[in-house]
Amino acid sequence: MNKTVTVGADEHISFKQELIRKATHMGALVIPAGYYFLGLERNTAFLIMLVIGLGMLIIDIARMRGWWLWRKVFYYVIGPVIRKHEKDGDFIGATYILLTSCLTIFLYQKPIAIAALSFIIVGDSFAAVIGRKYGRIKFSNKSLEGSLGCLLGTMIVATLTPGISLSVGLLGAVVATLVEAWPFGVDDNVSVPLLSGLAMHMAIILKIFS
């Protein structure tokens, strides 16, 4: 039997479930990767993600309302890794990240959007797994070790993302890590891409590193 580990005040899923959840989360890298490798135009990528995001929203509403679509189909795929606060009426992370992908692609230039979306996907996964496994120094339902894991993940993204300078990418990585670590009352699948993207966008506009 898996031992359930408590994360924060109300999160109760096992470490194995956390690994499954974050493996699924890492699968969302298909969004920025597809945007880049398929050579999609901004408008095309936005429309694709809008359709997918709205589809996920419908599934999530079906979950919260107990519709047949959820009970007979999607519960067996998504149900086992849903957190307590999501069961209590919040949207799941996939809904947030898919809809935020639409907004991020709409707002920012292609390289910034790719980096910002990769920050939350990779950084959050590193933070969750490392924090759950090794986290000892706690602050605000997070751990220092988890945040350092997030920084490592976002820095890797910053060095690999094409089309932005390393300095701008590292700025975004630091901002993404700080936003992920500190609760703003907004799901970090929303706040991390939008705020790290904004930081990189402003750095380029203001030529901070030129």
C-alpha beads as a LAMMPS data file, in Angstrom:
LAMMPS data file: protein, C-alpha beads

210 atoms
209 bonds

1 atom types
1 bond types

-500.0 500.0 xlo xhi
-500.0 500.0 ylo yhi
-500.0 500.0 zlo zhi

Masses

1 110.0

Atoms # bond

1 1 1 0.000 0.000 0.000
2 1 1 1.303 3.457 -0.878
3 1 1 1.762 5.820 1.984
4 1 1 -0.114 9.081 1.511
5 1 1 1.998 12.180 1.938
6 1 1 0.533 15.497 2.958
7 1 1 1.363 18.557 0.912
8 1 1 0.178 21.766 2.458
9 1 1 -3.042 21.821 4.394
10 1 1 -5.315 19.925 2.068
11 1 1 -3.346 17.965 -0.542
12 1 1 -3.358 14.183 0.005
13 1 1 -2.028 12.082 -2.837
14 1 1 0.722 9.487 -2.659
15 1 1 4.199 10.093 -4.033
16 1 1 3.462 7.538 -6.760
17 1 1 0.353 9.471 -7.736
18 1 1 2.433 12.662 -7.722
19 1 1 4.893 11.063 -10.141
20 1 1 2.037 10.005 -12.435
21 1 1 0.498 13.460 -12.229
22 1 1 3.775 15.203 -13.073
23 1 1 4.612 12.747 -15.841
24 1 1 1.286 13.744 -17.379
25 1 1 2.128 17.387 -16.711
26 1 1 5.464 16.975 -18.531
27 1 1 3.506 15.573 -21.453
28 1 1 2.142 19.078 -21.904
29 1 1 5.541 19.945 -23.400
30 1 1 3.894 18.848 -26.627
31 1 1 2.282 22.323 -26.634
32 1 1 5.440 24.497 -26.826
33 1 1 7.301 21.782 -28.756
34 1 1 4.530 21.510 -31.317
35 1 1 4.361 25.286 -31.605
36 1 1 8.049 25.383 -32.468
37 1 1 8.768 22.191 -34.414
38 1 1 5.598 22.286 -36.509
39 1 1 6.383 25.861 -37.496
40 1 1 2.919 27.035 -36.530
41 1 1 1.932 30.640 -36.997
42 1 1 0.790 32.459 -33.881
43 1 1 -2.872 32.641 -34.926
44 1 1 -2.956 28.977 -35.911
45 1 1 -1.434 27.856 -32.612
46 1 1 -3.877 30.065 -30.718
47 1 1 -6.908 28.594 -32.478
48 1 1 -5.705 25.021 -31.967
49 1 1 -5.139 25.587 -28.246
50 1 1 -8.453 27.413 -27.919
51 1 1 -10.342 24.387 -29.251
52 1 1 -8.387 21.981 -27.030
53 1 1 -8.695 24.261 -24.008
54 1 1 -12.450 24.638 -24.384
55 1 1 -12.757 20.876 -24.763
56 1 1 -10.886 20.372 -21.482
57 1 1 -13.064 23.011 -19.838
58 1 1 -16.179 21.064 -20.841
59 1 1 -14.684 17.873 -19.384
60 1 1 -13.830 19.694 -16.156
61 1 1 -17.327 21.150 -15.854
62 1 1 -18.680 17.633 -16.453
63 1 1 -16.496 16.440 -13.561
64 1 1 -17.712 19.119 -11.158
65 1 1 -21.357 18.535 -12.097
66 1 1 -21.136 14.744 -12.194
67 1 1 -22.240 14.448 -15.797
68 1 1 -22.203 11.119 -17.655
69 1 1 -19.241 12.258 -19.770
70 1 1 -17.104 12.348 -16.636
71 1 1 -18.523 9.380 -14.713
72 1 1 -18.394 6.913 -17.587
73 1 1 -15.374 8.076 -19.583
74 1 1 -12.859 10.530 -18.173
75 1 1 -13.012 9.594 -14.483
76 1 1 -10.932 6.478 -15.122
77 1 1 -8.205 8.502 -16.837
78 1 1 -8.015 11.653 -14.723
79 1 1 -9.807 10.789 -11.490
80 1 1 -7.018 8.940 -9.615
81 1 1 -4.616 11.932 -9.621
82 1 1 -7.016 14.756 -8.808
83 1 1 -6.080 16.785 -5.723
84 1 1 -8.445 17.474 -2.854
85 1 1 -8.946 21.166 -3.673
86 1 1 -9.866 20.150 -7.230
87 1 1 -12.388 17.649 -5.891
88 1 1 -13.775 20.434 -3.723
89 1 1 -14.703 22.535 -6.752
90 1 1 -11.557 23.957 -8.362
91 1 1 -10.567 23.370 -11.973
92 1 1 -7.819 20.818 -12.522
93 1 1 -4.321 21.812 -13.586
94 1 1 -4.819 20.612 -17.166
95 1 1 -7.702 23.027 -17.662
96 1 1 -5.654 25.924 -16.342
97 1 1 -2.565 25.136 -18.404
98 1 1 -4.496 24.601 -21.650
99 1 1 -6.503 27.813 -21.357
100 1 1 -3.418 29.735 -20.201
101 1 1 -1.561 28.405 -23.239
102 1 1 -4.143 30.150 -25.425
103 1 1 -3.634 33.432 -23.604
104 1 1 0.164 33.143 -23.516
105 1 1 0.364 32.438 -27.245
106 1 1 -2.018 35.335 -27.914
107 1 1 -0.067 37.829 -25.794
108 1 1 3.586 37.083 -26.444
109 1 1 5.958 36.539 -29.329
110 1 1 6.607 32.922 -30.226
111 1 1 9.969 32.420 -28.401
112 1 1 8.632 34.061 -25.225
113 1 1 5.454 31.968 -25.277
114 1 1 7.448 28.768 -25.794
115 1 1 9.757 29.586 -22.878
116 1 1 6.981 30.760 -20.546
117 1 1 4.873 27.649 -21.112
118 1 1 7.905 25.385 -20.730
119 1 1 8.784 27.098 -17.445
120 1 1 5.554 26.028 -15.757
121 1 1 5.585 22.545 -17.264
122 1 1 9.200 21.680 -16.436
123 1 1 9.721 23.910 -13.397
124 1 1 6.541 22.878 -11.623
125 1 1 7.258 19.195 -12.255
126 1 1 10.790 19.496 -10.861
127 1 1 9.513 21.464 -7.868
128 1 1 6.769 18.957 -7.033
129 1 1 8.881 15.807 -7.307
130 1 1 11.999 17.181 -5.588
131 1 1 9.948 18.992 -2.957
132 1 1 7.910 15.881 -2.139
133 1 1 10.987 13.661 -2.007
134 1 1 13.596 15.898 -0.390
135 1 1 11.776 18.953 0.930
136 1 1 12.781 19.776 4.502
137 1 1 12.925 23.573 4.736
138 1 1 9.288 24.655 4.531
139 1 1 7.703 28.006 3.739
140 1 1 4.121 28.800 2.756
141 1 1 3.202 25.191 1.838
142 1 1 6.337 24.974 -0.298
143 1 1 9.892 23.855 0.329
144 1 1 13.245 25.462 -0.420
145 1 1 14.417 22.244 -2.040
146 1 1 11.386 22.196 -4.304
147 1 1 11.934 25.796 -5.324
148 1 1 15.577 25.079 -6.128
149 1 1 14.362 22.177 -8.241
150 1 1 12.006 24.559 -10.024
151 1 1 14.885 26.970 -10.661
152 1 1 16.997 24.146 -12.076
153 1 1 14.202 23.123 -14.432
154 1 1 13.477 26.647 -15.622
155 1 1 17.184 27.383 -16.140
156 1 1 17.452 24.294 -18.348
157 1 1 14.503 25.618 -20.350
158 1 1 16.132 29.065 -20.588
159 1 1 19.325 27.601 -22.063
160 1 1 17.473 25.479 -24.631
161 1 1 14.737 27.825 -25.867
162 1 1 15.585 29.194 -29.325
163 1 1 14.966 32.787 -30.289
164 1 1 15.632 34.541 -26.956
165 1 1 18.940 35.548 -25.413
166 1 1 20.245 33.590 -22.448
167 1 1 20.011 36.660 -20.187
168 1 1 16.348 37.229 -21.027
169 1 1 15.613 33.532 -20.625
170 1 1 17.315 33.399 -17.222
171 1 1 15.331 36.443 -16.091
172 1 1 12.161 34.590 -17.027
173 1 1 13.422 31.497 -15.210
174 1 1 13.996 33.426 -11.968
175 1 1 10.621 35.170 -12.195
176 1 1 8.892 31.843 -12.900
177 1 1 10.556 30.288 -9.856
178 1 1 9.590 33.162 -7.559
179 1 1 5.995 33.151 -8.774
180 1 1 5.746 29.360 -8.392
181 1 1 7.125 29.566 -4.856
182 1 1 4.946 32.376 -3.570
183 1 1 1.144 32.010 -3.384
184 1 1 -0.734 34.821 -5.134
185 1 1 -4.148 33.254 -4.763
186 1 1 -3.982 32.352 -8.460
187 1 1 -3.195 28.891 -9.810
188 1 1 0.487 28.803 -10.786
189 1 1 -0.410 27.242 -14.131
190 1 1 -1.825 30.688 -14.870
191 1 1 0.487 33.033 -12.973
192 1 1 3.853 31.498 -13.921
193 1 1 3.518 31.628 -17.738
194 1 1 1.849 35.039 -17.783
195 1 1 4.212 36.785 -15.353
196 1 1 7.439 35.180 -16.570
197 1 1 6.338 35.958 -20.130
198 1 1 5.648 39.552 -19.143
199 1 1 9.096 39.867 -17.548
200 1 1 10.816 38.602 -20.686
201 1 1 8.610 40.733 -22.932
202 1 1 9.431 43.899 -20.963
203 1 1 13.144 43.039 -20.866
204 1 1 13.165 42.846 -24.660
205 1 1 11.030 45.967 -25.165
206 1 1 13.116 48.019 -22.727
207 1 1 16.387 46.499 -24.009
208 1 1 17.465 45.824 -20.444
209 1 1 20.213 43.405 -21.448
210 1 1 21.363 45.161 -24.611

Bonds

1 1 1 2
2 1 2 3
3 1 3 4
4 1 4 5
5 1 5 6
6 1 6 7
7 1 7 8
8 1 8 9
9 1 9 10
10 1 10 11
11 1 11 12
12 1 12 13
13 1 13 14
14 1 14 15
15 1 15 16
16 1 16 17
17 1 17 18
18 1 18 19
19 1 19 20
20 1 20 21
21 1 21 22
22 1 22 23
23 1 23 24
24 1 24 25
25 1 25 26
26 1 26 27
27 1 27 28
28 1 28 29
29 1 29 30
30 1 30 31
31 1 31 32
32 1 32 33
33 1 33 34
34 1 34 35
35 1 35 36
36 1 36 37
37 1 37 38
38 1 38 39
39 1 39 40
40 1 40 41
41 1 41 42
42 1 42 43
43 1 43 44
44 1 44 45
45 1 45 46
46 1 46 47
47 1 47 48
48 1 48 49
49 1 49 50
50 1 50 51
51 1 51 52
52 1 52 53
53 1 53 54
54 1 54 55
55 1 55 56
56 1 56 57
57 1 57 58
58 1 58 59
59 1 59 60
60 1 60 61
61 1 61 62
62 1 62 63
63 1 63 64
64 1 64 65
65 1 65 66
66 1 66 67
67 1 67 68
68 1 68 69
69 1 69 70
70 1 70 71
71 1 71 72
72 1 72 73
73 1 73 74
74 1 74 75
75 1 75 76
76 1 76 77
77 1 77 78
78 1 78 79
79 1 79 80
80 1 80 81
81 1 81 82
82 1 82 83
83 1 83 84
84 1 84 85
85 1 85 86
86 1 86 87
87 1 87 88
88 1 88 89
89 1 89 90
90 1 90 91
91 1 91 92
92 1 92 93
93 1 93 94
94 1 94 95
95 1 95 96
96 1 96 97
97 1 97 98
98 1 98 99
99 1 99 100
100 1 100 101
101 1 101 102
102 1 102 103
103 1 103 104
104 1 104 105
105 1 105 106
106 1 106 107
107 1 107 108
108 1 108 109
109 1 109 110
110 1 110 111
111 1 111 112
112 1 112 113
113 1 113 114
114 1 114 115
115 1 115 116
116 1 116 117
117 1 117 118
118 1 118 119
119 1 119 120
120 1 120 121
121 1 121 122
122 1 122 123
123 1 123 124
124 1 124 125
125 1 125 126
126 1 126 127
127 1 127 128
128 1 128 129
129 1 129 130
130 1 130 131
131 1 131 132
132 1 132 133
133 1 133 134
134 1 134 135
135 1 135 136
136 1 136 137
137 1 137 138
138 1 138 139
139 1 139 140
140 1 140 141
141 1 141 142
142 1 142 143
143 1 143 144
144 1 144 145
145 1 145 146
146 1 146 147
147 1 147 148
148 1 148 149
149 1 149 150
150 1 150 151
151 1 151 152
152 1 152 153
153 1 153 154
154 1 154 155
155 1 155 156
156 1 156 157
157 1 157 158
158 1 158 159
159 1 159 160
160 1 160 161
161 1 161 162
162 1 162 163
163 1 163 164
164 1 164 165
165 1 165 166
166 1 166 167
167 1 167 168
168 1 168 169
169 1 169 170
170 1 170 171
171 1 171 172
172 1 172 173
173 1 173 174
174 1 174 175
175 1 175 176
176 1 176 177
177 1 177 178
178 1 178 179
179 1 179 180
180 1 180 181
181 1 181 182
182 1 182 183
183 1 183 184
184 1 184 185
185 1 185 186
186 1 186 187
187 1 187 188
188 1 188 189
189 1 189 190
190 1 190 191
191 1 191 192
192 1 192 193
193 1 193 194
194 1 194 195
195 1 195 196
196 1 196 197
197 1 197 198
198 1 198 199
199 1 199 200
200 1 200 201
201 1 201 202
202 1 202 203
203 1 203 204
204 1 204 205
205 1 205 206
206 1 206 207
207 1 207 208
208 1 208 209
209 1 209 210
